[in-house]
Amino acid sequence: MHDDPDSPEFLTPSTPSPSPSAHTSEREAAAEELQRLNAELRQQASHLREVNQTLLESEQRLRLAIETGRIGLWVWNSTDVANVGDWSQRMKEIFGLPLDAEVTHDMFLKCVHPDDRTRVDSLVMQALAGANGGEYRAEYRTIHPQDGSEQWVTARGQAFFNADGQAIRFIGTVMEITERKRAEEASARLNMELERRIRERTADLERINQAFRVEIEERKKSEASLTRTQRLSQTGSATWILATGQLIWSDETYCIFEVHPDTKVTPELVASRVHPEDLPLYLQAFSDKGEDLHFGHRLVMPDGYIKYVEVAATAIRNDAGQIIEWAGAIRDVTSIKQSAEALRASEHLARGQFAALTRTLDALAQESNPERLLEHVLRMIAGRLNGQSVSVYERNGANEMDMVATFEDDRLHAPSKHLSAVKKVTLFTEDHPVWSEVLRTGVDIVIGELDCDPPRIRLGSRENSPWYPWHGDAPHDPNMAVIYRRLAAMGVVATLTVPTLIGGKLAGFIGIRSRHKNLFRTSEMELARALAHQAMLAIQLMRLSRQSREAAIVAERNRMARDLHDTLAQGFTGVIVQLEATEDAWSRGLLPEAGKHLVRARELARGSLQEARRSAHALRSQALAEKNLCDAVEDLIKKMTSGTSVVGAFTREGIPWPLSNEWEENLLRIGQEVLTNTLRHARARHFNAHLAFEPQTLRFELRDDGVGFDPALQNEGLGLIGIKERVEVMGGQLTIRSAEGSGTAIVASLPGPYPSSGTSL
């Protein structure tokens, strides 16, 4: 087949020839088609010329833009590697080459910075080898051939390949980006600086956060410590914002006011807790004076319990000088008040007991008639407790009492002369809730009120104990009715009934009558209990006086006087010393030390009371019942000098002998009496006791470095008389050496060895 369209083969098919008319129609149609095609070709040729013109114009504009713009262009005929082809004017300007220079590959590489040269050459060769589809991208530095200045460029190119995969052309652009790189470097430096500063600020923030966390932890610990401190010291803090009336309390403040922490506290709530009698003081304190406040008042709890508090507050003002807040603290001092009251009561009790004992001992030393001693004791009870009259009853049977005597109108009345018709009375019943408890304990004191019908009683030694009718459900004793009427006629409205004991069992009562209600405080009841023991001692003496001869009575009286002096008087001296030390410690704010002194005072008082009971029955000293003589003397010195300015010491010499109970008792009482005098009068710093067992003599030396006294003067009291009597009973000699300002030495020399009838040393 021929390709020439004008040949017969092209125009005429190889099929059988059609008819002439058909052949003519086909030729006409072909001619028309040819004309149409020629017209389209002419149109396309015209359009192609227009496109070529446009392309030429675009190429000119592109070249103009390339030559005058920021972008350099290269066209590299890759078949000639040594010659890098056609570079635009801008391309040469970027690389610092002359505009008429024929650029070679080596010339191009020399313009590249040495540090970037190998990398750039490698990228070009990789693109020409077909890597990445012949695409070429690079950023690198150039060196100006003339002035050696550096600048950054970015290059992009594309390699074109023939059918065999060989690069035939390499076209690309270069743009100078020095300013951008500088900006990027500046930005990088700025970013690095920012990162550094951010790291620094982050570190600072972390340190601040850590410090804040530490501060929060410390604050939590401080708040916890403050809470514990407030709880232990019973001190709460409070802030009152006047504008809103808001009160901000610490946990301890809620505890003090006994208010739940979820409760919204208001000034009205606080005022409702303030004792009505103290409310004017409280309101006046917070008036607009602007002064720092420090005052005390009482609070009334919902259950009626009274608390004592101290308030310290300061005013906070605004710039105009107006008070906007009150900030301060409140302290619960109830326990301190109670302790102070207990201290005063204990001191009052001790001094009252000491004064009563002193008068009783004076009466005992002067009176030969024991019944007069009972009168002195009852007079003391009536005077100390402001009683209208005092009666003594002895238990006779289960619930009957024999009236022993009554002190009234400043004299003692025997039953036969005073109310003889009511000598025997039924004072109580064993099933009564009050009297049954008295029988069980033997120590409870009973308070009675007679101005009600029927008369009533309760346990006075127990706070807030209930009242009961005097005789309960049992019928009244007619004799008691007589007594009620007579006492009512004399204006008696209250009674205090104190049990007396013998051998730990209820032996009777002391009845104290008063014209005033609520007269008997706790301290007075304790004093009444102590004085009741003295009354029982007096009754015992009365009983002995009826059973023995006058000489035996006098001897027993002297013995009891010595025992009382050596136990209660000396014991109460120790109590007073401890209480005075308590007062001193209290005044200096040393509360733990004050408590220790108070405990010692209580122990001494109890010990003295036990010794008094033993003395009443001529029993062996409890100290000697539990220890030997040397240990008992050493323990006595430690107890009596503890908490005082006197330093006591005990020493023993030689091998101890067995001693009789009487000798041990006498030697212990002699040491106790001399030490008591040292504590009361000598103002000494040291006290030494020395017990020497020599072959034929027992020597008991007692020395102090106090102010001393003149033995020639008639200053012997019951104590020295008792010492002399005890030494004489043992067949020994007493030596007293003393002078004013030179201390005192007392030596008891006793014959020995002595037969043993007691415990060994």
Phi, psi and omega in degrees: 000140181264151181268354183279121181290341181274354181286158181295329183291326182288322184275336186243127177286168183272006179281169180301143183291138177280188179286161182300321180293321178294321180297322179295319180296320180293320180295322179294318179295321180294322179295318178298319180295323179294318178298318180296318180295319179298319178298317179295321179297319179296320177296316180294323178296318177297318179295323180294320178297319178297318180296316179300320179297318179296319179296319178299316179297319180294320179297317179299315180296320180296316179297318178300317180295319180293318183291327185255352185266196184271345187260131174262149185234139173231148173231115188242118175284104190292346179290340177245092186293325184294325181259120184279007171089208187270122175252139177286166179301317182294326179299314180293322178298320180298320183271359177074027181261153176299149184292335181263010184284142172269110189277131175250170180296319179295320178298319178299314182294326178295333178283346179276141179304137182306324182289338183254353191298310183298317181297316182294316180298320180295318179296321179295314181295324178295318178297318180292335178276356177097006178294142179056034179069020180084007181280140183232128177219136180198148170236128183204173181258147175244157178244122180292125184298332185272305186255358177070011180288154180257146171210156182260142175226156171239132185237140175223136181210170180217129177266140179247142190235152175275186183296336179274001179083014179266135180292127180247340180208146181224107185244140179193178181231155176227135177231133179284124185234028183301314181297320179296317179297317177300318178297320179295318178297316177298319178295321179296315177298319179297318179297318178298317178296318178297316178298318178299314180294322178297317177299317178297314180294323177297316177297319178298315179297322179295318176297319178296316178299317179297315178297321179295318178297317178298318179296320178297316179297316179297321179294320177297315178297318180297317179295319178295318178296318178297319179298315178297317180298316179296321180295316182291321181271357181056044181237125178247161178247154183207147174229133181242111178269112190291325185298321182254348185075009183287137175246128178248117185244150168278169181301320183293328178296319175301319180296318182299316182276356181055051179240138179294139182301337179280352182286136175281115184270142181226161176303328179294322178297317179298314181298328180291336179276338183290139179301134183307324180288338181261354184299316177301319178298317181297313181293321180294325183297325183264021174290166188282071177254334179077014180266152173295139186253143171205105182208166179238151176203179182252152174242144177249116180282163181304331179272007178092355181291138182262129174245148175252129181230156172241135184244132172232125185213156177227149182270139176248125186248158173271186183296334180277000179085008180272144179286125179247338180212155166242128178234136182186198183224154177229133185238132176277110182250022181300312181297324178294316178299316180295321178295318178296319179295320177296322178296314179297320179295318179296317179295318178299319180295314182296316180293323178295317178296319181295316179296317180296318180295319179300314179295321179296318179294321176299316179295321180295323180286335186260332185265132174267344181263112181300332180295330175292329177297317178300321178298318178297317181295315180293325175298319178298317180298313180297319181290316183290328184253010177055044181272145176288324178200161180224131179239150179244129179238143173246139182287133180227094183095198187291307185224015177261148181233136173263126176286120180277312182193162176227134175258119182205148181056036176064029174204164183269134180242129174280155182299326182292337181257351186218114182056049182298335182285343183238036179298322181249125182228154172264098188280330185205169173240146187289338180268005178289135183300331179275308184293328178296324178290323176297317179296325182288314185270324183075003183234345183291137177263143185248130175257135180235151175235128186255350184270029176225162184235115358280166175303149185230162182218162173205167178282108183287335182279002178236123186295136176059030176288150184285159177269147176222152173303145187305314184256009179063225181269355181284151177295149181291142171287126180304323179297324178294326177298321177298317180296318180301314182296318182294318180292322178298323179294332179271003178084013179283127181238346183218150180226156174230117183251118185247125180286147173243144187239149169224122181062031179077005180245150180296122182250342182169195181220154166249121180255121181247127184247143184223153177269006183230139175278162177053033181279328193268106174274173182301316181297324180289325178291322176295320177296320179298321179296317179294318180291332178296325176295322176296320178298321178295322175299319179296320178296320177300319177296320178298320179295320178295325181294332179278345186253346186231169177284169182299322181294317179296323179295316180296317179298316180293322178299315180296320179297315180294323178297317178296316182296317178298317179295319184281346180252290185293310183299312181291322177297318179291332173299314177298322178298315181295321178300315180294321179292322176296320175296324177296316179300318180295313179296321179297316181295334179265005177078015180269075186297318178300319180294320178300319178297320179297316178297322180295321177297317179297319179299318180296319180295319179295319180296317179295318178298319179295321179296319177296318180293326178295319178296320178294322179296325181297333182248014180055041180272160178292143180305141180297323179299318180283338177288336183254338185225167171280174187299311183300314179295322180295317179295316180296318179294322178299316181296318180298314183293317186285332181265350181298128179083001178255176178275000182267133176260115183258150179212148178229136177227154179233146181228138177085177179270123184296149173260158167291132181240156178285161177301320182296316179296315179300318179297315181296316181295321178296317181291325177298313178298321180294318181294315180296318179296323178298315178297322178298314181293325185277322192238332196280336186053044184271163175256334182225145175223129183233132175243132183227122180247113185248123176262095179267167185306317184241001186218142169253118185244127180243108183253134180229121186226149171219164179251038182275201185285342179072182178202171180264109181296340182288337180284155181276072181242019181287124175260192181296332181295308180294325177297316179298321179298313181298317180297319180294318179295319180295321178300325181275001178076026182251188180236144180246129178240130180238120177238121181197154174208152182299124181086002185238012180079183184223141175228124178239125183236125175253117180253122185239147179289152179203174353290160183243138181302145183270134172222016181217201181284151178277163178282000000 
